[in-house]
Amino acid sequence: MAAETSPTARALRTLEVLQTRPGTTAGELADRLGVTERAARRYVGILREAGIPVTSVRGPYGGYRLGRGTRLPPVSFTQAEALGLVMAVLDGHPEADDLVDTALAKVVRALPEAVGRQAATLREHASAAPDRFAARPDTAITSDLVAAVAARRQVRVTYRAEAGSERAAEVDPWAVVVRYGRWYLLCHSHRADAVRTYRVDRVLAVEHTDRPFAPPDGLDPVAALEEHLGSGWRYATRVVFDAPLSDVAPWVGAQMGRLEDAGDRCVLVGSTRNPAMYAQEWLASVPFPFRVEGGPELRAAVGAVAERLAAAVADPPPEDGRPVDR
């Protein structure tokens, strides 16, 4: 199911068309936007509601025009800001798609020559390795979700699960959170009556409603997301660390589970959908002795990591089968 372009995005595109082509007719505007003439007139109406003067003239030389002096405000950057912008794009989008690349090119071209020269050079010659964990969502879907968060209105989302099945859910969209290259919707699901996190790149459609909601008092979206990512997964985990909680806590992210104090030791209780990743990328980085008490899938994954590392430092077998003299 293809994501539809949001009304806000099309209204902005309408403004751009009318700035560059004064006198554009409703039919021409519809062709450029890929919509019906009726829809094109609706986007013109959105601009007028926003206070942007758009006039219409009938006749062979008529069409839509912006009011005299209507221009977008100029954007200016210092050299440090311009370079920082290019670096942020490279960092966040190592393999920039056409949309991001075109937008960045427009910004660079609009810069004063002295500032733009270095930004253009950086954009041309610097590169970044792609983040294998990153997943870029559809811009229109993201815009719709952010708009619902800001308006505090419930939405109905169509979501594709990791297994490929699709389902619909009515949710209160609390926040959109970016974490390690992935975009998440933190929300309350009415069907499950529970907190849920949805990968925004797996949201296929967003349907707005007029039903308001109020987010929890004192909500910390990042902390809530981290806590939720560490619970409710398929494989249960329980790890005992031979170190006090105060020492272990800085090394354990909330997505790994909940740390419980046990005197001179502490216990990490949580769940995961990927025991191999939990063992190799998370547990292996904690610099304290630990013992995996559960579940069996995590124990097996840690055992596999231990065998691989032990084999990496084991003495090679002798070529003739006799013991190696030391």
C-alpha positions in Angstrom: 0.0 0.0 0.0 1.6 3.3 -1.1 1.7 6.2 1.3 -0.3 9.2 0.2 1.3 12.7 0.2 0.0 14.7 3.1 -2.3 17.8 2.5 0.4 20.0 4.1 3.0 18.8 1.7 0.8 19.4 -1.3 -0.2 22.8 -0.1 3.5 23.8 0.2 4.1 22.3 -3.3 1.2 24.5 -4.5 2.9 27.6 -3.1 6.1 26.7 -4.8 4.3 26.2 -8.2 2.5 29.6 -7.9 5.8 31.3 -7.0 7.6 30.0 -10.0 4.7 30.0 -12.5 2.3 32.9 -11.9 -1.0 32.4 -13.8 -1.1 28.7 -13.3 -4.6 27.4 -14.0 -6.5 24.9 -11.8 -5.9 22.2 -14.5 -2.2 22.9 -14.8 -1.9 22.9 -11.0 -3.7 19.6 -10.8 -1.4 18.1 -13.4 1.7 19.2 -11.5 0.4 17.9 -8.2 -1.0 14.7 -9.6 -4.5 15.3 -8.3 -8.0 16.4 -9.5 -8.8 20.0 -10.2 -11.2 19.9 -7.3 -8.3 18.8 -5.0 -6.0 21.5 -6.5 -8.6 24.2 -5.6 -8.7 22.8 -2.1 -4.9 23.2 -1.6 -5.3 26.8 -2.9 -7.9 27.2 -0.2 -5.5 25.9 2.5 -3.0 28.6 1.5 -5.7 31.3 1.7 -6.8 30.0 5.2 -3.1 30.3 6.2 -3.2 34.0 5.3 -1.3 33.7 2.0 -3.0 36.0 -0.6 -3.8 33.9 -3.7 -5.9 35.7 -6.4 -7.7 34.0 -9.3 -8.3 35.7 -12.6 -10.7 34.3 -15.3 -10.0 34.3 -19.0 -7.3 33.2 -21.4 -4.6 35.0 -19.4 -6.0 34.2 -16.0 -5.1 31.6 -13.4 -3.8 31.7 -9.9 -1.3 34.3 -8.7 0.2 35.1 -5.4 -0.4 38.6 -4.0 2.1 41.3 -4.7 5.2 40.9 -2.5 4.4 37.4 -1.3 7.7 35.6 -1.0 9.1 33.1 1.4 11.5 34.7 3.9 15.2 34.3 2.9 17.2 31.7 4.8 20.7 32.6 5.8 23.4 30.4 7.4 26.8 31.1 8.9 29.7 29.0 7.5 29.6 26.8 10.6 25.9 26.3 10.3 26.1 25.4 6.6 28.9 22.8 7.2 27.0 21.5 10.2 23.9 21.0 8.1 25.8 19.1 5.4 27.5 16.9 8.1 24.1 16.2 9.7 22.7 15.1 6.4 25.6 12.8 5.7 25.5 11.4 9.2 21.7 10.8 9.2 21.4 9.8 5.5 24.7 8.2 4.4 22.9 7.0 1.2 20.8 10.0 0.6 17.7 9.5 -1.6 16.6 11.8 -4.4 14.4 13.8 -2.0 17.1 14.5 0.5 19.8 15.1 -2.1 17.7 17.5 -4.1 16.7 19.5 -1.0 20.4 19.7 0.2 21.5 20.9 -3.3 18.9 23.7 -3.2 20.1 24.8 0.2 23.7 24.8 -0.9 22.9 26.8 -4.1 21.0 29.4 -2.1 24.0 30.1 0.2 26.3 33.1 -0.4 29.3 32.1 -2.5 31.8 32.3 0.2 29.8 30.1 2.5 28.4 27.8 -0.1 31.8 27.0 -1.6 33.0 25.0 1.4 29.6 23.4 1.9 29.5 22.2 -1.7 33.1 20.8 -1.4 32.2 19.0 1.7 29.0 17.5 0.1 30.9 16.4 -3.0 34.0 14.8 -1.3 32.8 13.6 2.1 31.0 10.3 2.4 29.6 8.1 5.2 29.2 4.4 5.6 25.5 3.4 5.7 24.0 2.4 9.1 22.8 -1.2 8.7 20.3 -0.6 11.5 18.8 2.6 10.2 15.4 2.6 8.4 14.1 5.7 6.8 10.3 6.2 7.0 8.1 7.8 4.3 8.2 11.6 4.7 4.4 12.1 4.2 3.6 9.3 6.8 6.0 10.9 9.3 4.5 14.4 8.7 1.0 13.1 9.3 2.1 11.4 12.6 3.9 14.5 13.8 0.9 16.6 13.0 -1.4 14.3 15.0 1.1 14.4 17.9 1.1 18.2 17.9 -2.8 18.4 17.5 -3.3 15.7 20.2 -5.8 13.8 18.0 -6.2 10.1 17.7 -5.2 8.4 14.5 -6.0 5.1 12.9 -2.7 3.5 11.6 -2.3 0.6 9.2 0.9 -1.2 10.3 3.0 -4.0 8.7 4.4 -6.3 11.3 7.9 -7.8 11.0 6.4 -11.1 9.7 4.6 -9.2 6.9 1.1 -9.3 8.2 -0.9 -6.0 8.2 -3.2 -4.7 10.9 -5.0 -1.5 11.8 -5.1 0.1 15.2 -6.5 3.2 16.7 -3.9 4.9 18.9 -3.2 8.1 20.8 0.1 9.3 19.2 2.2 10.5 22.2 5.5 11.2 20.4 7.7 10.4 17.4 11.2 9.4 18.6 14.4 8.9 16.6 16.7 6.3 18.1 19.9 5.0 16.5 18.7 5.8 13.0 15.2 4.3 13.5 12.0 6.3 13.8 9.4 5.1 16.3 5.8 6.1 17.2 5.3 6.0 20.9 1.6 5.6 21.5 -1.3 4.2 23.5 -3.2 1.4 21.7 -6.9 1.4 22.4 -7.3 -2.2 21.2 -4.6 -3.5 23.5 -5.2 -0.8 26.2 -1.4 -0.6 26.5 1.6 1.4 25.5 2.9 0.4 22.1 5.9 1.4 19.9 5.6 1.2 16.1 8.4 1.5 13.7 7.4 4.5 11.5 8.9 2.9 8.4 6.4 0.1 8.8 3.4 2.4 9.1 1.6 2.1 5.7 -1.2 4.7 6.2 -2.5 7.2 8.7 -6.1 8.2 9.0 -6.8 11.3 11.2 -9.8 11.6 13.5 -11.4 14.4 15.5 -11.1 12.6 18.8 -8.7 14.4 21.3 -6.4 12.7 23.8 -4.2 13.9 26.6 -0.7 12.4 27.0 0.4 11.2 30.4 1.6 14.0 32.8 5.3 14.4 32.8 5.9 12.1 29.8 9.5 11.7 28.8 9.2 10.2 25.3 12.8 9.0 25.0 12.8 7.3 28.5 9.4 5.8 27.9 10.5 4.4 24.5 13.6 2.9 25.9 11.7 1.3 28.8 9.1 -0.1 26.4 11.6 -1.5 24.0 13.0 -3.7 26.8 9.7 -5.5 27.5 7.0 -7.5 25.8 9.3 -9.4 23.4 9.2 -13.1 22.6 12.2 -14.3 24.5 12.5 -13.7 28.3 15.9 -12.7 29.7 17.4 -12.8 33.2 21.0 -12.0 33.8 22.8 -11.8 37.2 25.8 -9.4 37.4 28.5 -9.9 40.1 28.6 -6.1 40.7 26.4 -3.6 42.5 23.6 -1.9 40.5 25.4 1.5 40.7 28.3 0.1 38.7 26.3 -1.8 36.2 23.6 0.7 35.5 25.7 3.0 33.2 26.4 0.1 30.9 22.8 -1.2 30.6 20.3 0.6 28.4 16.6 0.5 29.3 16.0 -1.5 26.1 17.8 -4.4 27.7 15.3 -4.6 30.6 15.0 -3.6 34.2 17.8 -3.7 36.7 17.0 -4.8 40.2 19.2 -4.3 43.2 20.4 -7.5 45.0 22.9 -6.1 47.5 26.4 -6.6 46.1 24.9 -7.9 42.9 22.1 -6.9 40.6 19.7 -8.7 38.3 18.7 -7.6 34.8 15.1 -8.8 33.9 13.7 -8.2 30.4 13.0 -9.7 27.0 14.2 -9.6 23.4 13.2 -10.6 20.0 16.8 -11.2 19.0 18.9 -13.3 21.5 22.0 -13.2 19.2 22.0 -9.4 19.1 21.3 -9.2 22.9 24.3 -11.5 23.5 26.8 -10.1 21.0 26.1 -6.4 21.0 24.7 -5.7 24.5 25.9 -8.2 27.1 29.3 -8.6 25.6 30.0 -4.9 26.1 29.3 -4.9 29.8 32.6 -5.1 31.7 31.5 -7.1 34.7 31.1 -10.9 35.3 27.6 -12.1 34.7 25.6 -15.3 34.6 22.7 -15.9 32.3 19.9 -17.6 34.3 17.2 -17.4 31.6 15.8 -17.9 29.2 17.2 -20.8 27.2 17.4 -18.9 23.9 19.7 -16.2 25.5 21.8 -18.9 27.2 22.3 -20.6 23.9 23.2 -17.3 22.2 25.8 -16.4 24.9 27.2 -19.9 24.7 27.7 -19.6 21.0 29.5 -16.2 21.4 31.7 -17.7 24.1 32.6 -20.7 21.9 33.5 -18.4 19.0 35.7 -16.2 21.1 37.4 -19.1 22.8 38.1 -20.7 19.4 39.7 -17.4 18.3 42.5 -17.7 20.9 42.9 -21.4 21.0 46.2 -23.0 19.9 46.0 -24.4 16.4 46.2 -28.2 16.1 49.6 -29.6 15.2 50.0 -30.6 11.5 51.3 -34.1 12.3 48.9 -34.8 15.1 51.6 -34.8 17.8 51.5 -32.4 20.8 53.2 -29.1 20.4 56.4 -28.7 22.5 56.4 -25.7 24.8 
